[in-house]
Amino acid sequence: MKSILIVEDEQAIARVLAAYLRKAEFEVHHAADGQSALTLFDSVAPSLVLLDVMLPGMDGWDLLKLIREKSTCPVIMLTALDDITDRLNGLNSGADDYMSKPFVPEEVVARVNAVLRRNPHWTSGGQDKRSFGNLVIDLAAKQVLLNGAEVALTPRDLSLLIFLSEYPNRTFTRDHLIEQVWGMDYEGSDRAVDLSIKRLRQALSHWTTDTGEIRTLRGMGYQFWVAN
């Protein structure tokens, strides 16, 4: 069962969200402040975090930064502020989605499901590792290691790499990758795939090319190539 961590200091809102998420068959955990949220985050390894911006003490932006320092777990920001600058701040800081209060609980559940579909590889537990020469993809830790050192990737880039690594030597079009990694509800340009691939290549520049590489097949798409 996938678990959701709700970080919300308004108890009434937290109770309603928890009820709807449990009805949708999620395991739910709740924290009312940033420090409690960090403790819970480490202990339960949630599949997704619903994070309120206005929290007592540590605010949601600071908590998001701390989460991103240790994890690429999907985060949806919740706020009473409906401002485009605030929205962009959240998305540029590593949030996966953003919802303004007041919201309909059913929509929150729908957004949670949409984000998890875009990040289908986020699962708590499990001990699966994939090794390709000096490149190791640790699914349990949601971590990529190159020559034993961790590679810093954005949540989306990591999700793309994990998806491609599931199908070595198979070619995917941009549209297929958008559907599988970004999600059917993605409304941006397919150039996002090209930019993500470019960032992955830069991050994996020391991956031994005789072992594998991310290839471009002109007119066809991208391939996670590995030596047989």
Buried (B, 14 or more C-beta within 10 A) or exposed (E): EBBBBBBBBBEEBBEBBBEBBEEBEBBBBBBBBBBBBBEBBEEBBBBBBBBBBBBEEBBBBEBBEBBBEEBBBBBBBBBEBEEEEBBEBBEEBBBBBBBBBEEEBEEBBEBBBBBBBBBBBBBBEEEEEBEBBBBBBBBEBBBBBBEEEEBEBBBBBBBBBBBBBBEBEEBBBBEBBBBBBBBEEBEEEEEBBEEBBEBBBEBBEEBBEEBBBBBBEEEEBBBBBBEE
